[in-house]
């Protein structure tokens, strides 16, 4: 019996080639999208699961709230982790990670800039279960002046020779570090990545290990498996009272009563390691994290696209019922029970789904490189061929086959013998079925919603990239690693200013859009004396007086620094956000004193209008600018159309000073654009899958209209004989479907408005969704449907009626 069902199913697929192609192609595309998105979601959801005891590892973070402001930081001060471990026995181990910044490493003639160098504790690799393939994991970083590198770095500096025991020269201070270990690499699904790991004791001196009130050290605790993180957190305020309060009293020069307010505003909390990537939205993460909202969005996207393909199958199967009526009637007369007929049609569904998933794997293989580039992933085809993936794909085939085939199976097997033998299938005319109409509405509601979402995503991205930043990012060249010029940096800057193609230039350690800022705590004693707490966390920029005019910033109050930075060594500029957060209100900040941690006093001489020094996705935070010759970059505003020639000349000038680093540059507008990679990626994914969804829906509609036209061919012929025009026939065939598309669009509007409104809440600065977006999406859906329907309707309307009526 099973063999007969399979043979019959195969013959039916061959007999209805158009029906089979539409279903197999639609299901293949739907399954391909589902598999690719599924692989993406699997990687996102499995971040930081590689450590052996990942579920017992927690990161210590800091919540700071001051004068009506609040901020979360992913790192704490250096003493926090060891201090917690010394008090709580349920903390089995603690390890720390601190970004050391880009440095040049050198071995003999090989010298390269390494952007990802970090300081770590000696037990770091053990806690994170990272194998050391050369050297001893337990002792590799036990001694100062030791460094562990990745296999790629070893190859770059030492070729095929072993690195263990060799010495690398690090940084401008030419520190000599001994290579004591080599790892393969940090796993891809980690919230941090680095290429070189230096022992913490190399740069951390004993006197610095006692501080609690700053940030900068990513600190991880390994808890006993029976420990309750919430109970542990409940005891943290006692540690703040014991260690943080005395520091704030000493460093800020405030009273004990004022410092004790820190117990309620300086809050340590624990983040589960496995939740950091998708659920942590703190300031200054080690790397850009994912977002759990995108997991929901892309998961729904995969389900919707697969649902569209299943709807096509259901619609076309029920629409073609008339062609199968005689076959079903004969089978029933010969004694076939309903359950046997259901089994036959389900087997057809499973066969079709099997073919679809087979072709889907081929499409995955072809499209995977493009998808990796689109999603910023590194998924291999082997992922889809693993035993776990194959089991998932088999389960997916069964679910899709059952979902797509269950209704057609019961629908077709329920035909009445008497109606069939009278020449009537017992079904209502195609195009008027309530179920099919509902499914068409669902398909185009989903498609319209995706079109609207794509519009909104790109509008938000365009808004962020083009809103007023508080500075001019265009025609700004950033020259990197200028500290390697040594004492020649001033002369190099002057040579740049002598070039008529250079408008202005400034030396600075900080550039807007670059993640190279540190922070501190500040307060204003005059405001604090009124009983208001004003300690806030702020970022720090070290700049020259030429910084503000070079970048086109503006002062809201007061003055800029004097050209000689020494004259303003005790002066500070703050931004408008700092004025608000410090609680000045109607008080004029000019001339007031700001105290920084360490009891460093500064006189406010000016207020800079707010500018976006990080992504416009984040709210502008407090910032203080100090006069300094500190360097890291030279920012150059240029005016020329021949940029390549100017860069070539600047490179020649750089080389003339024999800098210890190669000439390296970037453009500020390009750096700013790179801050929105995640949003751009989301936009591209939405666009791609919105197009696919529309194609699948249109393909199903095309097949459905084709069957409808075929069933009404004699009616069309009679209408033409009686004088109906081709236009009126086309309108008659199209009207009902276009009404369904309009209903679908109207249903999708409020749902999408709500969903995209929730998505936009993640942005501190966001657009208002415009009404025309919904109209445009509805018009696009209607046009696509109209074109799809017209391809069949016009053909039917123009056909010779003699051919359709010949048999009458």
N, C-alpha and C positions, 0 to 999 in steps of 0.2 A: 504493500500500500504506500509506504513512504517513497519507494522508488517511483511509483506512478505519479505521486504528488510532485516530486522533483522534476520528472520529465515534462509533466504538464506545465509546471511553472516556467521552466526553461523555454518551452515552445511559446507560451504566452508572452514572455519577454521579447522573444525574437519577432513574434507576429506584430507587436505594438512597439515598433522601434522608437517612434517619437516619444511615446509615453515613457518608455524605459530610459531613453537618453535624458529626458528632463528630470526624472526622479533620481537616476544614478548620479548625474552631474550635480543636481541640487544638493543631494545628500552628501556627495563627496566634498563639495565646497563647505557645507555646513560642518561636517566632521573634521575637515582640515582646520577650519577656524577654531573649532572646539578643542582639538588636540594641541594646536599651537598656543592658544591662550591658557589651556590647562597646564602645559609645561611651564609657561611663564608664572602662573599662579603657584605651582608646586615649588618653584625656586624661591619665590617671594615669601611663601609661608614657612619655608624651611631654613630661613636665615638663622645663623648662630646655633644650629642644632648639632654641629660636629663635635663639640667637646663631650667627653665621656660623661660628665656630670653637669650637662648644660642646664638641666632643670633646677639645679641647686645653686647656680651662679646668679648673682644680682649686682647691678651697677649702682653705686651711691651717687645720687644727684642732689642738686640744691634748688630749693624754691626760695626766692627772695622777694619780699614785698615791702615796699617803703611807702612813700607819700602818694597813695592811691595808684601805685604802679606795682606790677608783679612780673617776674621773669623766672624761667626755669633754666638751669645750667646742667649740662651732662657731666661736668667734672667738679671736683672739690679740691681742697688744699691737700698738701702732701702728707700731713699728719693724721688726716681723718681716718683713712683705712686702718693703719696700725693701731690708732687710738680705739677704734670700735672693737677690733679683735682683742685688745688687751682687757676689755671690760666684759665682753660677752663670750662665754665658752662655746656657744652654738656656732660661732664663726670659726670654721676650721682653718681657713687660709685667706690671705688678702694679697692682691697683686695690683700693680699700677702701671699705667701707660701714659706717657706724656710726649706730645709732638715737639720735636727738636727743630723742625723747620728744614728748608732746603739747604743743603751743604754740598760743597765739592769734595769728592773722595779722590784720592790719588794713590796709584801704585806704579812706581817707576814712571814710564811715559804715558800711562793710561790715566786720564783725568776726566771725570764726568760729574755733572751736576745731578744729585739725587734729591728728588722732591719729597720722598717719603722716608725720613729717618726719625726714629723714635727712641725714647728712653723707656726701659722696662725693668721690672724686678726680676731677680734670678729665677723665680718660680713661675714666670708668666707662661712659658711653653708647656709646663706641666699642667697648670690649671686649665689651659685651653686645648690640651691634648694635641698639640702641634708637634709632629715628630721631627727630631733633629737628625738628619741623615748623615751628617759628619760632625763628630764631636760628641760630648756627653751632655744630655739635656739638663741634668741636675747641676752641673758645675760650669757650664759654658759661660754664664754671666755672673758667676759668684764673685769675681774679682773686678776692681775698677780697671778702666782702659781696655775692656774686652768688647768685642763686637761680633754679632751673628748676622750673616747675610743670606739672601736667597740664592738659589741655584743660578738664576739668571744673572745676578750681580757677580757671582763667582766667575761665571763664564766671561762676563764683560771685562773684568780686570785681570783674571789669571789664566784665561784660555782653558786648556785641558789640564793644567796643573792644579793640584789640590791647594785650597786656600788656607787650611788649618795651619796656624803658626806664623803666617805671613802678617806684615804690618801695613795698615792703611793710614795715610795721612788725611786727617779730617779737618775741614773748615779753614777759616782765615787764620786761626791760631796755630795751625799745623800740629794738632794733637796726634800723637802716635797711638793707634789702637790695634790690638792684636786680634786677628780672626780666630775665634774659638769654637765656631759652629756654623753649620750650613743647613738651612731648611729648604724644602722644595718650594713652597710659597704659602702665603696665608690663603685658606680656602676662599673660593669666589663668594660663597654665601656667608660672608662675614661682614659685620658693620664697620670694621676697620681693616685697612691694608697698609703694609709697609714693606720696604725692601731691605732696610738695615736696622738692626736692633742693638742699641748700646746699653751697657749695664748702667742702672740707675745711679750707682755710686760714683760713676765717672764724673758727673757734673753736679750732682746734688751733695752739698756739703752738710755736715752734721748740724750746723746751726740753723739750716733751713728746714730741718725735718720736724720742727716743733709748731709750725704755724697751721691754723685751722680756718682762718677767716677769708681766704682768697680762693681762687679756682685755678684750674690748669692741669690737674692730674685725674685722668679717667681711672676710677678706682673700682675694683671688682672684689666681691666677697663670695667665698664658697661656704655655704651654710650646711649644717647637719641636715640630713634628709628629713628629720622630724621637726626641724625648726619652723617657727611661725614668723614670717617676715613682718607681719603687722605688729606683733608683740615687740619685735626688735625695734621697729620704727618708733613705737610708743616711748621707748627709753631715750631716743636721740635728744629731746629737749634738755635732758639732764647734762648731756655732753656739751651742748651749746652753752648752758649756764656755767659749766666748769671751765671750758677751754676758750670758747669764742668770745664770751663777754669780757674777760680780762684783756684779751687782745684788742678788741674794739676800744675799750677804755684807754688803753695805752696808745694804740696807733692813731686813733682819731682825736684823742685829747678831750673826750667827753666825760661827763660825770658817770658814776656807777649806775645811778638810776636810769640815765639815758642809755647806757650800754646794755642794761638788763632788758630793754625792749627788744633786743635781738633774739631773745628766746622765742618770741612770737613771730618774728619776721625773718629769721635765718633758719630755715627748716630743711633738714636732710631727709631724703626719702629713697626708697629702693625701687629699682626698675628690673624686672625679670630679664635675663639676658635674651631670651628668645622673643621678647616683645619689643626690643629696642628698635629694630629696623622698621616696623610698621606702625608702632604706637608712640614713639618718642618724637616730640616736636620741640625740643629744647633749643636754646641758643648755642651756637658754636659746636654742633655735632662734629665728630671726627671726620665723617663723610656725609654726603647727602643721603638721607634715609628714604625709604619708600613711604607709602601712605596707605593705611587700611581702607580708605575710601576708594582708592583705585582698585583694590582687590575686589570690593563689592561691585564696582562699575564693570570691570572686565569680566568678572564671573557672570554677571547678568548678561553681558554682551555675548559671551559664548553660548549661554542657554538660549537667548533670544534667536541667534542665528541658526542654531540647531533646530529650534522650534519652528522657524520659518520653513526649513527644509522638510520637516515632518508634516507641516500643514500642507505643503505642496503635494506630498504623497497622498494624504487623506483626501484632499480636494480632487485630485486627478483620478484616484481610484473610485470614488463615489460618482464622479462625473461620467466616467466611462462605464457605468453600471449597465447601460442599455446594451452594450456590445457583448457583455458576459451573460445576459439574461437567458439566452437559449441554452448555453452551456450549463448554467445552474439548473434550469428546468429539466434538462435531460438527466443530469446527475441525480436530481431528486426523484424523478420517475423510476430510475434504475435502482433506487433504494438508498441513496446516500443520506445519512443522517446529518443534522445541522452541525454537530460537533466535528464531523469529518470535513464538511465544507469549510468550517472555521479553520481547521488545521491546514487545509490546502492553501487558503489565502494567507495565513500567517507564514507558512513555509515560503510562499512567493515573496512576502515582505522581508523575511530573513535572508533569502537569497539575494534580493536586491540590495539590502543593507550590507551584506558580506562583500558584494562587488564594490559598493560605494566605499567601504572602509579600506578595501584593497587599493583602490585608486587614490583614496585620501592619503595613504602612506606614501604613495608616489609623489603626490602634490607636496606633502610635508618635506620630502627629501629635496624637491626642487626649490621650494619657497623658504626653507630654513635659513639660508644665508641672509636673505632679504629681511626676514622677520627678526633675526638676531640684531641686524643693523637698526631696524625700526624700534625694537624694544630695548636695545642696549644690553643684550644678554649674550651668553656664549653657550647655547644649548647645542648638543651634538645629536646626530641621528641615532646614535646608540641609545640615547635616553628613551626613544620611542620603541626600541627593540628589546629592552630589558624585560625580564620575566614579569616584574611588577607592572610595567607599562602594557605589555601584551595582555595580561589578565584584565587590566582596566579597559583596554580597547575591546576585548571580547565582551566584557560586561556592558560597555557602551553600545556595542552592536546589538546585543539582546534587548537593551532598554529602548534603543531607537527603533529596532524592528518591531517590537511590541507596541510602542507608542504610536508609530506611524501606521501599523497594520491592524490594530485591534478593532477600531471602529469600522473600516472598510470590510474586514472579515465578517463581522456580525451583520453589517448592513447588507452585503451581497448575499449572505447565506439565508437572509430572512425573506427573500422574494417568495411570493405565493405561486404555486404551480399553475393554478387556474388562470391567474392574470398573465403569466408568461405564455401559456399555450394559446391564449387569445391574441397574442402579439403585443401585449402591453407589459413593460418591465415592472409595473407597479410603482415606479418612482415618479416624483414630480419633475417637471421639465428642468433641465440643467440651467443653472443661473438663478433659480428661484429657491433653491434649498436653503432653509434657515441656517443649517450648520455650515454649509459652504460660504454663505454670506458672512456669517460670524467669523469664520477663519480668514476670509479676505480682509475683513476689518482689522483683525488682530495683526495680520502680516503688515499691513500698511500703517497701522498705528505705531508698530515697532520701528518701521523704516522711517516714518516721519519724525519720531522721537529722536532717532540717531542723527538725522539731518539737523534738527534743531540743536542738539547737543554739540555737534561739530561747529555750527555757527557760533555758539556761546563760548566754546573753548578758544576758538581763534580770536574772537572779539576780546576776551580777557587777556590773552597773550599779547595782542596788538596794543591793548590799553597799557599793560605793564611796560612794554618795550618803548612806548612813545609818550608816556606821561612825563610831566616836568619832573626832572630828577633833582633840581636844585643846583645843577652844574651842567656844563656843556661837554658831552662825551665825544663829540665829533672832532675829527682832525687832531686827536690827542695820541701821541706816541709815548709808550712807557718803555724806558730802557732799564733792563733788569741787572741785578748783581753789581750795582755800581760801587759797593763797598770794596770790590777788588781793585778799584783804581787807587785806593789809599789816599795819600795827600794830594794826588792829582785831580781829585774829583771837582774841586772848585775851578781849576783851569779848564777842565773838560766842559763844564757847564758854561763858562764864559765863551769858549770857542763856539758852542752851540748858539748862544745869544748873538754872536757876531754874524751869524748866517742870516741873510735877509728873508730866507724861507721859514725862519723860526720866529714866532710871535712872542713867546715867553717860555721860560723853563724854570723848574723848581726841583729841589732835592727833598726827598721825603722817604720815610720808612713805611708809609701807608698810602694806598691807592684805593679809591672807591671801587667796590666790586670784587676786591681781592680779600681772601680770608686770611688776613695777616694782622689782626688787631688783638690787643690784649685789653684787659679791663681792670678796674679798681673800684673801691668804695669811696664816695665823697659825701660831704655834707656842708651846710652853711651854718656857722654857729649863731648868727643873728636870728635866723628863723628858728633854729632849735631852742633858743632861749625863750621863745614864745610858747614853749610846750609842745610844739609840733615836731614829729620825728621826720628828719629830712635825709637820712642816709640812703643813698641809692647806688646801684651798680651802674657804672658808666664805662664806655669804651674810651680809649686814648689814641690820639693821633699826634705824632711829632712832625712838625712842619716848619717851613720857612715862611717869611712874610709874602713871598712870591707865589705861595701855594694857592691862595684864594683867587687872585687875578688870573693865574694860569688856567685854572679849572672853571673860571667864570662864575664863581660863587658870589653871594651877596651878604653884606652885613645888615642885620636888622637894627642893631644899636652899637654904639661905641666905635672903637677903632680897630684896625688890623695891627699886627705886630710891627715893630720898627724893623727896617732892613737889617740892622745889627741885632741878631738874636740874643746877644749877651745883655742888651738893655732890657729885655723882657724875660729874663730867666725866672722871675717870680710872678709872671703874668700868665693869664689863661684866657682862651676864648671858649665859650660853650655854645652848644646849639639850642634852638628854641625848645626842643624836647627836654633838655636838661633844665631849662628855666621852669618849665611846667612841672616836671617831676620833683624838683627841689622845693617846690611850694612857694615860689616868689609871689605868685598872685599879682597884685598891683604894685608890689615893691620893685623899684628899679634895681636890676642886678649889677649895673655898672658900679665899680668901686667896692663891691662886697667881696668878702674873703671866702674862698672855698678851701676846705681842708681835705687832703687826700690821705689815704692809709699811710701810716708812717709819720703822721703829723707834719706833712709837707703843706705849707700855706701858699696859696696863689691868689692874686688879685684879679678879679674879673675886669678885663678891659674892653671886651666886645662880645656881641652875641651874633653868631652866624645863623643865617636862615637855614632851616632844616633841609638836608639833602640826603638822598638814599645812598648810604655807604654800603648797604647790603642789598639783597634782592628786594624789589618793590612788593614782593609777596608778604614781607614782614613789615610790621609797624616800625617807623623810625624811632630808634631808641636814643637815650642820652649819650652825648659825646663831648669830651673835653679835648681841646687842641693846645698843645704846648709848643713853645718856641724852641727849636732844636736843630742842629746840623746833622742829626741822626739820619743815616742813609740806608737805602735798600734799592731805591729806584730813582731815576730822574724822569720827571713828567714833562713832556715837551709839547707845546701847542704849535702846530705848523700851519702854513698856508701855501700850498703848492698842489698842482695837478700831477706833477711828476714825482710821486712819492717814492718810487723805487730808486730813482737817482739820488734823492735826498738820503734815503737809508744807506745807500752805498757810500756816500760821502761821510755820513756819521760813523759808519763801520770803520772806514779808513782812519778817522780821527781817533776812534777807540783803540785801534791796533797800534797807533803811534805812541800811546802811553804804556804799551806792554802790560796791559791788565792781565791778571792771573786767571781770568775767565774769558771764554769766547763771547763775542758780541751777541746779545740776546735781547729781543724786543717783542712787544705786542701792541695792539691797538685797544684803547679803552672801550670803544663801542663793541668790539668783538668780545672782549672779556665780559662786558655787561650782558651781551646776548647769551653767553654761555651759562649765565645764572638761571636761564629758563629752559634748560635742556629737558627737564622733567615735563614741563607744560607743553613744550614743542612735541615731545614724544607722545604725550597723551593726544594732542591734536592730530598727529599723523595716524595714530592707531584708530582714533574715532573716524577719521576720514576714510581710511582703508576699509574698515568694517562696515561703515555706513553705506559705502558703495556696494560692498558685497551683499549686504542685507537687501538693498534695493534691487540688485540683479536677481537674487534668489526669489524675492517676492514677484518681480516682473516675469521671471521665467515661469513661475506657477500660474500667474494670471494669463500669460500667453497660451499655455497648454489648456487652461480652463476655457478660454474664449474659443480656441480651436475646436474643442469638443462641442461647445455650445453651437458654433456655426455649423459644424457637421450635422448636428441633430436638427437644426432648423433650416437646412438647405432647401427643402421643398417649400417651406413657408416663404423664404426669401425669393424663390423663383416665382411663386404666385403673386407676391407683392410687386415684383418687377413687371410681370405681365399686365397687372392691373394699373400700371403707371407710376409706381413709386420710384423716386429718384435715388441715385446711389447715395447722395448725402443724407436723405431721410432714413434709408436703411442703416447706414453707418451710425447715425444718431440713435436709432432704435436699439441697435446691438450694444452701443457704448453707454447709453444713459444709465442703466441700472448699475453697472460696475463703477462708473464715475461717482454715482451717489454714495456707494459704499466707501470709496476712497475719501470722499469729503467727510463722511461720518468718522472714518478712522483718524483723519487729521484733527477733527474737533475733539475726539477723545484723548489724543496724545498731547494736546496743548496744556491742559492743567497739570497733568502728570509730569511732563517734562519741565514745566515752569517750577514746580515744587522741587524736583530732583536737582536741577541745575542751580536753583537757589541755595540748596544745602551745600552743593559743591563749592559755590562761590564764597561761602562763609569761611573757608580756609584761608582766604586772602584778606590781608589787612586793608588793601586798596583794591576795589573791585568795581566792575561795571554794574549798571542797572540793565536787566534784560529788556530789550526793546521789543515793542509789539510787532514791528515789521519782520522780525526773525521768524515768528510763527506763520505769518502770511507767506513769506518767501518759501519756508519749508513745505507748507501746504500746497503752494503753486507748483513747486518742483515735483512733489509726489503725484499731483494730478497730471502734470505734463508727462511724466514717465509712464503713468498708467494709461493716459490717453494715447501715447505713441504705441505702447504695447498692444492695446486693444485695436487700434486703427490698422496695425499691420495685418490682422486677420479680418477685421470688419470690412475694410475697403476692398480687400481681395474678394470677399464673399459678395459684396454689393455690386462689383463690376463683372462677376461671373455671368456667363451666358445662361439664362433661365431655361433654355431648351434642354440642356444637359441634365439639369436637376429634375425636370418634369418628364423626361423621356419614359421613365418606368410607369408613369401614371396613365 
